Amino acid sequence: MASTALYLKDLGYVTGEDWGYEVIVPDGFDLLLATRETLRPVSFFADKGVTRVAGRMFPDADQQVFLYLPAGISGPAFLMTRNYLVFKAHNFADSYALAVAHLTDRLKGAGPFIASWPRKVALPDAHSASSSSRRSQSFVSMMAKSMAALARSASAPTPGSRRASACRRTALLLPPRRICWRKPLNSEPNAGGHRHDAIGLVISPPCFVSSQPLCWP
């Protein structure tokens, strides 16, 4: 236990600072603010009507936090501190980080979360799922054919050139259904007057795809 505590301390855990606070988000709140990409002071959310559950007070209005809605607007809401991100540095799964964080509170005598978790989730029926799958396959097939035609029309790099080795096949990890042009490795053309780039298409989320090397004037 001591070694784990030291490990979390080395990751940046601040002793005496809470991991987060269960809160109530008012109706009409801008949910685009529920992002962990930007930490804001507690006062920022308090001014917009966010309050702690059970009438509790925030200990520090200047503490940097972000709004987290693990089950959407219908479930519990939290203002998370940097200590929560330290838990995620140890294990990136939010389910793990939130479970560990809540366990620390329960060991100190705190009760369960105030807000209830949603129990009813509407799943897509077989017909809509099948239609979505067919549309996805059609999209992938169309884009694969377009990319193959583009690759065939591209000029080949000069054999043995330094740029030819830079124009090697590359594995790209991208979000689904997204085409990506990689930036040229440098702006200098090869002996044939071409610069090289690579294009990749992800056909299922997420997966690795070997991209075709492309040359363009």
NORFEN-V249277 format. One record per helix or strand of 3 or more residues. SS is the DSSP state (helix for helix, strand for strand). FROM is the first residue (numbers start at 1). LEN is the number of residues. Records with the same first field share a line. If there is no record, write none. Layout:
SS->FROM-LEN + FROM-LEN
This chain:
helix->2-10 + 31-3 + 42-5 + 53-3 + 82-9 + 94-14 + 126-28 + 162-5
strand->20-5 + 64-5 + 77-4 + 171-3 + 179-3 + 195-7 + 208-3 + 212-5
